[in-house]
Amino acid sequence: MSVKCIRIKLKPGCLDQVRTWAAEINSRSDEALATLRDEGITIESAFLEIAADGEYLIYYLRSEDFDRARQVTAQSTHPIDAFHRKFKDECWAERQQLETLLDLVPPL
């Protein structure tokens, strides 16, 4: 299992859109979870960071195969994925993958 944590700088003035996007994804969680199953993503969490130099999304993801997940995402016809792509195009300025230092998962 692999993990990624990505810090996404948001374009100025997008904070309301970020909150609207999160509320929409949460209200359509069954649809969002179906896309995660298709992609092979087992955990997707997003956090908002408000810093002196702007707002950021911090994304934490877990998957068996991120390359496969990217391919499935690129070909997805799920309406929720189209909604997410539009949000990314409108609000994401830049992204930086963070270095994983520790990722512990206790056995079940």
C-alpha positions, 0 to 999 in steps of 0.5 A: 500500500502506498501513500501520498500527501499533496499540498495544493496552493489555491488561487486567490479568492477561491475559499468560498468555492473550496467550502462549496466543493467540500460540501458537495462531495460530502453530500454526494458521498455514495457517488464519491466512494464509488469513484474511489472504489473504481480508482483503487483509492482506499483513503482520500482525506482533504484538509484546509490550511490557511497560511500567511501566504494563501490557502492550501488543500492538504490531500492524503491518499492511500492506494495499491497503485497510484498509476492505475488510479490516475488512468481510471480517473482520467477516463472517468465518466462519473458526474462527481468526477467532472464536478471535481475536475472543474473545481481543480481547473478553477481553483488549484494554482500549484501542487507539491507532493510532500515527503512521507516520513512516517505512515503507520497502520496497525494490523487489524 
